[in-house]
Amino acid sequence: MSVNYFMQILKNHNLKPYTSFGVDAYASQFITVTTLSELKSALQISAPQRLILGGGSNLLFCDDFDGLVIRICLTGITVNEAAEDAVYLHVAAGENWHEFVQWTLAQGYDGLENLALIPGVVGAAPVQNIGAYGVELKDVCDYVDVLDIDTLMVRRYTPADCQFGYRDSIFKGELKDSAVITAVGIKLHKPWIAKINYGPLASLGDKTSALAIFKQVCLTRQQKLPDPNKLGNAGSFFKNPIINKTQFNAIAVLHPNILHYPAGGDIKLAAGWLIDQCALKGYQQGGAQVHTEQALVIVNTGTATAADIVALAKHIQTTVQTRFGVELQHEVRFMGRDGETSLAEVCRG
Ligand SMILES: Cc1cc2nc3c(=O)[nH]c(=O)nc-3n(C[C@H](O)[C@H](O)[C@H](O)COP(=O)(O)OP(=O)(O)OC[C@H]3O[C@@H](n4cnc5c(N)ncnc54)[C@H](O)[C@@H]3O)c2cc1C
């Protein structure tokens, strides 16, 4: 297969408009693909490394990127209503996730309402198994279509193949640099069952509708989370730590009121609560700030550099570790000059 020379490769391209943190970082090469054939061509362009970019809402570029950024803009949705038990949707990877959720509800396909207003595109949703208000992508995922970067063949992954976990999947592990998600199959079960166990949804009651849940989720999120279009951020910066019962019991002796939830046989702590207990809301490092309302979110007040965000993240991690003995892991993916990196690596220098 030959390279499609009509696709425009942009050189030394600023990534700021493509990421929700809105910090300056340049990619040595940048290309937008709108079809599978363009994607295959782009994957043959010679580059030291590649990065697949969706909506850029879960990424922090800690440095300029010495490689090819491929922005996925594949679109299209097909519907199969033939089955009795579910509606099946095949959704291209570049479709905007929230617009897709809105579209399903407008068609009368209920089931995605709890996942409203999550930024980004459909192709990124399986990567960290997006979740909110008691529902995760894995609960509605029928399959994931994946292009193998070496063979340029598309293979269909079942949910079991995807190894979904809490903010985790095979696409963050084994397949990290070798696969591009091209489409996601969604299965919306019939009859629809409301999922209202979580927080502010409980007050809606059993007779609620998917649209009412959608509106409540949007309202709550708008009240709780800063809008990245107004205040740069990448949502929850850290994951909620999951620890075993022995570790938990040791912490609970010193902090008997610690907020926690059962997580299988383990215990999940609330990262936002831990940060809040350290009185870090509003704490600022250069142009980066712990959001004044939601401690789990780091915001760009307008002038933040990646270094400011990294320094603030390190300060939060160290402060929580010192007070509670728990090491927070970042949910946001860190990109360095030569590919993915981490808070620990960036701080080592
Ligand atoms: C205000 C705000 C609120 C948020 N709330 C939530 C929430 O409630 N729940 C939640 O789970 N997340 C949340 N997030 C995080 C983020 O929106 C999700 O992780 C989202 O799925 C990222 O999508 P994206 O298109 O922006 O991905 P990007 O940031 O572009 O990419 C994220 C990762 O996925 C990889 N990737 C992207 N597309 C593909 C593809 N087609 N194939 C292979 N790899 C790919 C990238 O290489 C990168 O490593 C929030 C973020 C913000 C800013």
The ligand as an SDF file (V2000), in Angstrom:
LIG
                    3D

 53 58  0  0  0  0  0  0  0  0999 V2000
  -13.8970   17.9290   32.2190 C   0  0  0  0  0  0  0  0  0  0  0  0
  -13.5260   16.4800   32.0240 C   0  0  0  0  0  0  0  0  0  0  0  0
  -14.3090   15.4970   32.5910 C   0  0  0  0  0  0  0  0  0  0  0  0
  -13.9810   14.1420   32.4240 C   0  0  0  0  0  0  0  0  0  0  0  0
  -14.7900   13.2040   32.9920 N   0  0  0  0  0  0  0  0  0  0  0  0
  -14.5100   11.8890   32.8430 C   0  0  0  0  0  0  0  0  0  0  0  0
  -15.3520   10.8930   33.4220 C   0  0  0  0  0  0  0  0  0  0  0  0
  -16.3630   11.1920   34.0460 O   0  0  0  0  0  0  0  0  0  0  0  0
  -15.0090    9.5950   33.2540 N   0  0  0  0  0  0  0  0  0  0  0  0
  -13.9000    9.2200   32.5390 C   0  0  0  0  0  0  0  0  0  0  0  0
  -13.6550    8.0140   32.4190 O   0  0  0  0  0  0  0  0  0  0  0  0
  -13.0940   10.1390   31.9750 N   0  0  0  0  0  0  0  0  0  0  0  0
  -13.3590   11.4550   32.1060 C   0  0  0  0  0  0  0  0  0  0  0  0
  -12.5370   12.4060   31.5450 N   0  0  0  0  0  0  0  0  0  0  0  0
  -11.3140   11.9750   30.8280 C   0  0  0  0  0  0  0  0  0  0  0  0
  -11.4860   11.8850   29.2910 C   0  0  0  0  0  0  0  0  0  0  0  0
  -12.5660   12.6540   28.8600 O   0  0  0  0  0  0  0  0  0  0  0  0
  -11.6870   10.4480   28.8280 C   0  0  0  0  0  0  0  0  0  0  0  0
  -10.5730    9.6640   29.1840 O   0  0  0  0  0  0  0  0  0  0  0  0
  -11.8730   10.3640   27.3060 C   0  0  0  0  0  0  0  0  0  0  0  0
  -12.2460    9.0650   26.9130 O   0  0  0  0  0  0  0  0  0  0  0  0
  -10.6240   10.7860   26.5440 C   0  0  0  0  0  0  0  0  0  0  0  0
  -10.9980   10.9120   25.1930 O   0  0  0  0  0  0  0  0  0  0  0  0
  -10.1340   11.7250   24.1600 P   0  0  0  0  0  0  0  0  0  0  0  0
  -10.7330   11.4980   22.8290 O   0  0  0  0  0  0  0  0  0  0  0  0
  -10.0210   13.1360   24.5910 O   0  0  0  0  0  0  0  0  0  0  0  0
   -8.7470   10.9640   24.2770 O   0  0  0  0  0  0  0  0  0  0  0  0
   -7.2720   11.5590   24.1580 P   0  0  0  0  0  0  0  0  0  0  0  0
   -7.0010   12.4190   25.3460 O   0  0  0  0  0  0  0  0  0  0  0  0
   -7.0620   12.1520   22.8250 O   0  0  0  0  0  0  0  0  0  0  0  0
   -6.4250   10.2260   24.2780 O   0  0  0  0  0  0  0  0  0  0  0  0
   -6.3740    9.5070   25.4900 C   0  0  0  0  0  0  0  0  0  0  0  0
   -5.5270    8.2450   25.2560 C   0  0  0  0  0  0  0  0  0  0  0  0
   -6.2150    7.3700   24.3720 O   0  0  0  0  0  0  0  0  0  0  0  0
   -5.4250    7.1010   23.2230 C   0  0  0  0  0  0  0  0  0  0  0  0
   -6.3380    7.0310   22.0720 N   0  0  0  0  0  0  0  0  0  0  0  0
   -7.2200    7.9780   21.6850 C   0  0  0  0  0  0  0  0  0  0  0  0
   -7.9100    7.5560   20.6120 N   0  0  0  0  0  0  0  0  0  0  0  0
   -7.4420    6.3190   20.3130 C   0  0  0  0  0  0  0  0  0  0  0  0
   -7.7390    5.3620   19.2960 C   0  0  0  0  0  0  0  0  0  0  0  0
   -8.6660    5.5850   18.3510 N   0  0  0  0  0  0  0  0  0  0  0  0
   -7.0460    4.1990   19.2860 N   0  0  0  0  0  0  0  0  0  0  0  0
   -6.0960    3.9450   20.2210 C   0  0  0  0  0  0  0  0  0  0  0  0
   -5.7680    4.8080   21.1990 N   0  0  0  0  0  0  0  0  0  0  0  0
   -6.4340    5.9840   21.2410 C   0  0  0  0  0  0  0  0  0  0  0  0
   -4.4370    8.2470   23.1290 C   0  0  0  0  0  0  0  0  0  0  0  0
   -3.2540    7.8590   22.4490 O   0  0  0  0  0  0  0  0  0  0  0  0
   -4.1910    8.5520   24.5930 C   0  0  0  0  0  0  0  0  0  0  0  0
   -3.2250    7.6780   25.1280 O   0  0  0  0  0  0  0  0  0  0  0  0
  -12.8390   13.7690   31.6790 C   0  0  0  0  0  0  0  0  0  0  0  0
  -12.0450   14.7710   31.0920 C   0  0  0  0  0  0  0  0  0  0  0  0
  -12.3880   16.1170   31.2610 C   0  0  0  0  0  0  0  0  0  0  0  0
  -11.5420   17.1770   30.6010 C   0  0  0  0  0  0  0  0  0  0  0  0
  1  2  1  0
  2  3  1  0
  2 52  2  0
  3  4  2  0
  4  5  1  0
  4 50  1  0
  5  6  2  0
  6  7  1  0
  6 13  1  0
  7  8  2  0
  7  9  1  0
  9 10  1  0
 10 11  2  0
 10 12  1  0
 12 13  2  0
 13 14  1  0
 14 15  1  0
 14 50  1  0
 15 16  1  0
 16 17  1  0
 16 18  1  0
 18 19  1  0
 18 20  1  0
 20 21  1  0
 20 22  1  0
 22 23  1  0
 23 24  1  0
 24 25  2  0
 24 26  1  0
 24 27  1  0
 27 28  1  0
 28 29  2  0
 28 30  1  0
 28 31  1  0
 31 32  1  0
 32 33  1  0
 33 34  1  0
 33 48  1  0
 34 35  1  0
 35 36  1  0
 35 46  1  0
 36 37  1  0
 36 45  1  0
 37 38  2  0
 38 39  1  0
 39 40  1  0
 39 45  2  0
 40 41  1  0
 40 42  2  0
 42 43  1  0
 43 44  2  0
 44 45  1  0
 46 47  1  0
 46 48  1  0
 48 49  1  0
 50 51  2  0
 51 52  1  0
 52 53  1  0
M  END
$$$$
